[in-house]
C-alpha cells in the first residue's frame, strides 16, 4: 500500500469495474452483478467476479476488457 503505483492501480481497478459492469450487465445482459475489485487491507488483492448462466461467455468478455485496459495502459 505504500508503493506509488497503488494510486494508478486503484484508478485502473475502478475503470475495469465500470467497463465490466457495462459490457457484461448492460450491453450483453449476461449477469446481474459482475464485479472487479481491489481490496487494500493487510495485502493488496484484486479480482473479478461473475455469476451467470453462461459463465464462460461472461468471463471471456471480462478477460477481453482486462486485455483492452492493459493495451491502453501500455500505449500511454
C-alpha positions as CSV (number, residue, x, y, z in Angstrom):
1,X,0.0,0.0,0.0
2,X,3.0,2.3,0.3
3,X,4.1,2.0,-3.3
4,X,3.4,5.0,-5.6
5,X,1.8,2.6,-8.1
6,X,-1.2,1.9,-5.8
7,X,-2.9,5.0,-6.9
8,X,-2.7,4.0,-10.6
9,X,-3.9,0.5,-9.6
10,X,-6.9,2.0,-7.8
11,X,-7.8,4.1,-10.9
12,X,-7.3,1.1,-13.2
13,X,-9.4,-1.1,-10.9
14,X,-12.2,1.5,-10.9
15,X,-12.1,1.8,-14.7
16,X,-12.2,-2.0,-15.1
17,X,-15.1,-2.3,-12.7
18,X,-17.1,0.1,-14.7
19,X,-16.2,-1.5,-18.1
20,X,-17.0,-5.0,-16.8
21,X,-20.4,-3.8,-15.5
22,X,-21.3,-2.0,-18.8
23,X,-20.2,-4.9,-21.0
24,X,-21.4,-7.9,-19.0
25,X,-24.6,-6.5,-17.5
26,X,-25.8,-3.5,-19.5
27,X,-24.8,-4.4,-23.1
28,X,-24.9,-8.2,-23.0
29,X,-27.2,-9.0,-20.1
30,X,-25.0,-11.9,-19.1
31,X,-25.1,-11.3,-15.3
32,X,-26.9,-9.3,-12.7
33,X,-23.9,-8.3,-10.7
34,X,-20.4,-8.7,-12.3
35,X,-17.6,-7.0,-10.4
36,X,-13.9,-6.2,-10.5
37,X,-12.3,-5.0,-7.3
38,X,-9.1,-4.0,-5.5
39,X,-9.0,-4.6,-1.8
40,X,-6.4,-2.9,0.3
41,X,-6.4,-4.4,3.7
42,X,-3.3,-6.1,5.0
43,X,-2.3,-7.0,1.5
44,X,-3.5,-5.7,-1.9
45,X,-5.8,-8.2,-3.5
46,X,-7.6,-7.7,-6.8
47,X,-10.1,-9.9,-8.6
48,X,-13.0,-10.2,-10.9
49,X,-16.3,-11.9,-10.1
50,X,-19.3,-13.1,-12.1
51,X,-22.2,-15.5,-11.6
52,X,-24.1,-16.2,-14.8
53,X,-26.0,-18.9,-16.7
54,X,-23.2,-18.8,-19.4
55,X,-20.2,-18.1,-17.2
56,X,-17.7,-19.0,-20.0
57,X,-19.1,-16.2,-22.2
58,X,-19.2,-13.7,-19.3
59,X,-15.6,-14.5,-18.3
60,X,-14.5,-14.2,-21.9
61,X,-16.0,-10.7,-22.0
62,X,-14.3,-9.8,-18.7
63,X,-10.9,-11.0,-19.9
64,X,-11.3,-9.0,-23.1
65,X,-11.9,-5.9,-21.0
66,X,-8.7,-6.6,-19.0
67,X,-6.8,-7.0,-22.2
68,X,-8.2,-3.7,-23.6
69,X,-7.3,-1.9,-20.4
70,X,-3.8,-3.3,-20.4
71,X,-3.2,-2.5,-24.0
72,X,-4.4,1.1,-23.5
73,X,-2.1,1.4,-20.4
74,X,0.8,0.1,-22.5
75,X,0.3,2.8,-25.1
76,X,0.3,5.6,-22.5
